Amino acid sequence: MDQAPAPEQLQVDDRPVRVLVVDDNATNRKVVQLFLKPLGVVVVEAESGLQALVRLSAEPFDLVLMD
């Protein structure tokens, strides 16, 4: 059985892309992780807008995904 080639790693300035995933549904956050982790993306989760703001004030992100 042939395997699909490994996806390219997403990077910015020679470092992994950092994505903040904000969703109150744990399953939705997990699905996003399953799509992004194979691309080498660092996924950080937040359950609420307040948690997202705290994370954003403490560390840099390249992208924020939220519902």
C-alpha positions in Angstrom: 0.0 0.0 0.0 1.4 3.4 -1.0 1.6 6.0 1.6 0.9 9.7 0.9 3.9 11.9 1.1 4.4 13.7 4.4 2.9 17.2 4.4 5.4 20.1 4.4 6.1 21.8 7.7 4.6 25.2 8.1 7.2 27.7 9.4 7.7 31.4 9.9 11.3 32.7 10.1 12.6 29.1 10.6 10.3 28.4 13.5 7.0 26.5 13.7 3.8 28.4 13.1 1.9 29.1 16.4 -1.8 29.0 16.4 -4.2 29.8 19.2 -7.4 27.8 18.8 -10.4 29.3 20.7 -13.6 27.2 21.1 -15.8 26.3 24.0 -16.2 22.8 22.5 -13.3 20.4 23.3 -14.2 18.2 20.3 -13.8 21.1 17.9 -10.5 22.0 19.4 -9.3 18.4 19.0 -10.4 18.3 15.4 -8.4 21.4 14.6 -5.4 19.9 16.4 -5.6 16.8 14.3 -5.4 18.8 11.1 -2.6 21.1 12.2 -0.2 18.9 14.2 0.9 16.9 11.2 2.0 20.2 9.6 4.3 20.9 12.5 2.0 23.7 13.8 2.2 24.5 17.5 -1.4 24.5 18.7 -2.4 26.2 21.9 -6.0 26.0 23.2 -8.3 28.4 24.9 -11.9 27.6 26.0 -13.2 31.1 26.1 -12.6 34.6 24.8 -11.2 35.6 28.2 -8.7 32.7 28.2 -7.7 33.7 24.7 -7.0 37.3 25.7 -4.9 36.1 28.6 -2.9 33.8 26.3 -2.5 36.6 23.7 -1.2 39.0 26.2 1.4 36.4 27.5 2.8 34.9 24.3 2.9 35.6 20.5 0.8 33.8 17.9 0.9 33.8 14.2 -2.8 33.0 13.8 -5.9 32.8 16.0 -8.8 30.5 15.0 -12.0 31.0 16.9 -15.7 30.3 16.4 
